[in-house]
């Protein structure tokens, strides 16, 4: 089979042989009845990882974030969120469409924070004219960059003092933890709920987990059923997630190092601008002339490299990208621009 170097996203990873073996041997039951031991184990492991009471296995990060929003808020409530955040921009408007929850988007600051003053101004008074502000939703990492934990603590305290719950879209929070050499539980501590994706850098084929209090997860379980997320013998999928949690968190450091080397190598090309700094993890962003975008993507595809035709262009390093692949990408992109 042809080896593609796929830098479009860390969602493109393939399950390892260890995951496939675990899937084939998974002990299963009916998870809607709470009787799948492999799902139960995955949920317990993830809750412990986050330092939280309980967890629920979901089909996707979109579903786990939506369950959090639906569980924290009711119809006519509002959540404050970043303009470019996944829970607002990239998840189909589910909170508004399915939960009748109004989003109040704010522009992110350059460091991935939301201004506390802007949050303060966005919180609605207790007045029949306004939606009730119930929740602050943050994201870490954001665009591959680690969001300052000191800011997260300050923002969470600020929100809690004003009666808001705080949710973390932590799809790549394990990247953030590894990059800072701290535990996931430490990063999760300021939050009332955390969503962790298993099918990105951790390499599982399917699934995310929502963690929170037992009460919140009980509510989320009802919403998951209503949304068609009762997956019955889901231990077949959860088994891969267990392998991911047991083996693939520390190795994220390899992705970060490979991304750094990729940024360093591409930074030598005059005709592109590379965005990667000390807060970055597994993502490198390239800015280039608009006229070069599609020709570059096509040229790279002919060389076995898959890129996304966006500008800035996001290159995402993951467990299926080797050091040799990084060298190949640098060589191919350098050759392209030498020809121009």
Secondary structure as GFF3:
##gff-version 3
##sequence-region A 1 340
A	DSSP	beta_strand	5	6	.	.	.	ID=ss1
A	DSSP	three_ten_helix	10	12	.	.	.	ID=ss2
A	DSSP	alpha_helix	17	25	.	.	.	ID=ss3
A	DSSP	three_ten_helix	31	33	.	.	.	ID=ss4
A	DSSP	alpha_helix	37	50	.	.	.	ID=ss5
A	DSSP	beta_strand	54	58	.	.	.	ID=ss6
A	DSSP	alpha_helix	61	72	.	.	.	ID=ss7
A	DSSP	beta_strand	77	82	.	.	.	ID=ss8
A	DSSP	pi_helix	86	90	.	.	.	ID=ss9
A	DSSP	alpha_helix	94	99	.	.	.	ID=ss10
A	DSSP	beta_strand	102	106	.	.	.	ID=ss11
A	DSSP	alpha_helix	116	122	.	.	.	ID=ss12
A	DSSP	beta_strand	132	139	.	.	.	ID=ss13
A	DSSP	alpha_helix	149	161	.	.	.	ID=ss14
A	DSSP	beta_strand	165	169	.	.	.	ID=ss15
A	DSSP	alpha_helix	173	180	.	.	.	ID=ss16
A	DSSP	alpha_helix	184	188	.	.	.	ID=ss17
A	DSSP	beta_strand	193	197	.	.	.	ID=ss18
A	DSSP	beta_strand	208	212	.	.	.	ID=ss19
A	DSSP	alpha_helix	214	226	.	.	.	ID=ss20
A	DSSP	alpha_helix	235	247	.	.	.	ID=ss21
A	DSSP	alpha_helix	252	266	.	.	.	ID=ss22
A	DSSP	beta_strand	273	275	.	.	.	ID=ss23
A	DSSP	beta_strand	283	287	.	.	.	ID=ss24
A	DSSP	alpha_helix	290	302	.	.	.	ID=ss25
A	DSSP	beta_strand	305	306	.	.	.	ID=ss26
A	DSSP	beta_strand	313	316	.	.	.	ID=ss27
A	DSSP	alpha_helix	323	339	.	.	.	ID=ss28
###
